[in-house]
């Protein structure tokens, strides 16, 4: 279940991405962000997202093992969606940085 804060976070990312790609001006980005951050319901976010390009579908990164260990060491970029599967054993992720 999505919360208003999750919806806001997604809307902010979408507006920032549209600005970074040159689809909207800085002033328009500021206005849309203000509407997003002051929204009281998820429905209030829709006008701020009108006419923006759709987000590309998120393709999850997958880390999987049938048995044994999966080890990631040091600093690494955590993908937005990470699917981890292990048939047997434990999972421990350390030093993950975004």
C-alpha positions, -999 to +999 in steps of 0.1 A: +000+000+000+014+033-010+015+062+014+011+099+006+048+104+014+058+076-010+036+092-037+052+126-030+087+111-033+079+096-066+063+128-079+093+149-068+116+124-087+095+127-118+094+165-117+132+167-111+138+143-140+116+163-163+135+194-154+169+177-159+158+165-194+147+200-203+109+193-205+101+221-180+117+254-169+132+261-135+102+283-125+078+256-136+097+230-116+095+252-085+057+256-089+051+219-094+073+210-064+054+234-042+021+218-053+036+184-045+050+193-011+018+209+000-006+182-013-029+168+013-040+137-007-024+115-034-051+129-058-038+164-052-005+153-069-021+147-103-022+183-115+015+188-107+023+158-129+001+167-158+018+169-192+051+154-178+066+124-197+058+091-182+085+074-161+102+045-178+093+011-162+117+001-135+136-030-142+148-046-110+183-058-105+185-093-093+210-111-070+203-148-067+219-180-055+207-216-052+231-222-022+262-208-007+271-172-003+264-140-022+290-115-012+290-078-021+319-059-005+329-022-003+309+007-016+283+000-043+254+018-059+221+003-048+196+001-076+162+017-071+146-018-071+167-048-059+154-083-059+174-108-038+167-145-038+184-173-020+171-209-019+191-217+012+209-196+037+210-160+049+212-126+033+235-099+046+241-067+027+268-044+041+282-010+031+255-002+006+255+035-004+232+053-026 
